[in-house]
């Protein structure tokens, strides 16, 4: 389901969706511009509220990729609620190849109404499930209010595969229940690069066996360079908490924190 295209491939330019998108059942892919496909999407805007219900992959611009994509100079301005894997721009990246999300931003609130299937939430991308994605020159200003969610990040919720995230920032308040970070909530067994990233938004987490960080909630391996956090990290019941990263295995350099950590 998409505001402009449900599923397909090709080029989408200078398009706007200004109507509400509602799923009354468990759909697979919903997007403010396109539901699923291999697209080059540029200068497109979603202004319509998206209510995903029990749907799986939801994006303010594209719900899920099915091949190499480029999303450039796009923005989401509307509220997105419900769903399993949600991104302000892209719900799920699911196909290996040279793909880019550049100069995109999310202003919309991402909130939880139902409590079913809450897994991965990102201000820009909900989940990266294949290698080869570059996220650059992007930012999130929307609050993410998902207290029962597992993996929540201001830019990326959950990364299973290699990605490069550079020149990004988050100013929205990010709340979660498990792995929560200003830039990345959780990064699994791969070696991503995070470069030139900062967070000023409050990071709040309410779980106990959990990880919270101003930049990264948890990263099992990878490199973070030229990163800083100014936002408060509030996680009084969490297991691992840090101004930059809650739990981290890899290399961190040129990093600093000025945010209060509780």
N, C-alpha and C positions, 0 to 999 in steps of 0.2 A: 504494500500500500504506500503510495506517495502522493504528495500534494501536486506534483507535476507528472511524474512517471512512476508506475508501480514497479516494473522490472524491465531491464533491457541493457543496452550498451550504446555508447556514442558520446556526443557532446551536448552539454546543457549550459547555456550562457544567458546571463541577464534575466533570470526568472525569479518570480516572487510567489510564495504561497502565503495567503492571508486568511485562510479558512481553517477551522478546527478539524483535526484528524482524530477519530475515536475508534478504538478496537473494542468490540463487544465480546470477543472471544480470544482464544489463544492463537494469534497470528504469529508468523515467523519474522517478518521484516517490515518495519514502518519507518518512513523518512519524511521530513518536511518537504523535501524536493523529490527524492527518489527512494523507493523501498529497498531495492537490491540491484546490483549490476556492476559493469565495468565502464566507468564514466570518466570523462574530463568535465568537471563542474567548475564554473568560474562566475564570479560576481552574482551569486544567487543569495537570496534572503528568505528565511522562514520567519513569518510573523504569526503563524497560527498555533494555538495550543495543541499539544500532542498528548493524548491520554492513551497509553499503551495497554491498559488492562493487564491481562496475563501474557502479553506478547513477549517475544524473546529478544530481538535485536532492534533497537530504536535509536535513530539519529536525528538531530535537528536538521541536517542536510541529507545524509545518506544513512539508511538503516544498516546495510551490510554490503561489503565489496564481494565481487565474484571474480575479480581479476585485477590487474594493475590499474591503479586509479591516480588521478590528480584532482585535488580539491583546492581551489585557489581563490582568495579574496571573497570568501563566503562568510555569512554570519547567521546565527540563530538569536532571535530576540524574544522568543516565546517560552512559556512554561512547558516543561516536559515532566510527566508524572507516570508512575507505575512502570511496568516492564521489568525484564530480567537483566539485560545488558544495555546500558544507555550512555550515549555520548552527545554532548552539545552539538558536535559537528558530525561525527561518525560513530555508529553504534559498535560495529565489530569489523576489524580488518582481518580478512579470511583468505587471502590469496597472496602467495609469495611473488615477488617481483619488485622492480623499482617503482615505488609509489611515494607520493608526496602530499602532505597537507600543509599549505603555506598561507601565511597572512590571513588566517581565519580566526574568528573569535566568537565566544558565547556570552551573551548578556542575560539569558533566560534562567529562571529558577528551575532547578531539577529537584523534585520533591517526591516523597513517598506518600501514597494514600493507602493502598493495600500492602500487605506484607508478604505476598507470595513471590517466590523465585528471585529474591533480591541478591544479585551476585556482583556485578561490575559496573561502576559508575565513574565517568570521567567528564570533566568540563569540555574537553575537546574530543577524546576517543574513549569509549567504554572498555574495549578489549582489543589487544593485538594478539592474534593467533597465528601469524605467519611472519616470516622475516622480510626485510626490505623496505620498511616504512620509515620515511623521514617526516618529522613534525617540526616545522620551523616558523619563527616569527608569528606565533599564535599566543592568544591569552584568553583567560576566563575571568569574567567579572560576576558571573551568576553564583548565587549561593547554592550549595548542594546539601539538602537536608534529608539525609537517608539514615536515620539512626539504627535501623536493623540491617543495613547493608554490610557486605563482607569486605569489599575492596573498592576504595573510593579515593580518587585523586583529582586535584584541580585541573590537571591536563590529561592524565591517563589513569584509568582505574586499575586495569590488570594487564600486564605484559607477559605472555608466555614465550615470545620469540624476540629476536634481536630487533632493535629499533634505534634510531638516533633522534634525540629530542634536543633542540638547540634554540636559543634566543626566545624563551617562553617565560610567561609569568602568570601568577594567579593572585587575585585580590579578593575573591569570594570566600565566604565562610564555608568550611568543609566539615561535615559531621558524618561519622560512621560508627560501626560497631566492631570492626575487626582490624583491617589494614587500611590506614588512612594517612594521606600525605598531601602537602600543598601542591606538589607536582605529580608524583606517582604514588598510588596506593600500595600496589604489590607488583613485584617483578620476579618471575620464577627463574627457571634454569637456563638463562641465556646471558649474554654480555652486552647490554645496551650502553649507549653513551648519553649522558645528560650533561649538557654544556650551556653555560650562560642562562641560568634559570634562577628565578627568585619568587618568593611568596611573601605576601603581606597579610593574608587573610587568617582568621582564627581557625585552628585545627582542633576539633573536639571529638573525643571518642568515649563511648560509655561502656565498652566491654572490659573483661578481665584478662583473658588469654589473648592479648592483642598487641599491635605494634602501631605507634603513631610518631610521625616526624614532620618537621616544618617543610621539608622538601620531599622525603621518601618515607613511607610507612615501613616497608620491608623490601629489601633487594638482596637476592641470594648471590649474585655476582654482577659485576659491571663497573663502570667508571663514572664518577661525578666530578666535574671540574667547573670552577667559576660559578659557584652557587651560594645563595645566602637566604636566610629567613629572618623576617622582621615580625611575623605574626605570633600570637600567643599559641602555645601548644598545651591544651588542657586535657589531660588523660589520667585522672587521679586513681583509677582502678586498673590501668593497663600494665602489661608485663614489661614491654620494652618501649621507652620513650626517649626521643632526642630532639634537640633543636634543629638539627639537619636531617638525621635519620633515626628511626626507632630501632631497627635491626638491619645491619648492613654487612655484606661480605664483598670486598672489592677494594677499589682505590678511590679515595676522596682527597681532593687538593684544591687550594685556593677557595676555601669555604669559611663562612662565619655565620653566627647566630646572634641576634639581639632580642629575640622574642622570649617572654617569660615561659618557663617550662614547669608545669605542675604534673 
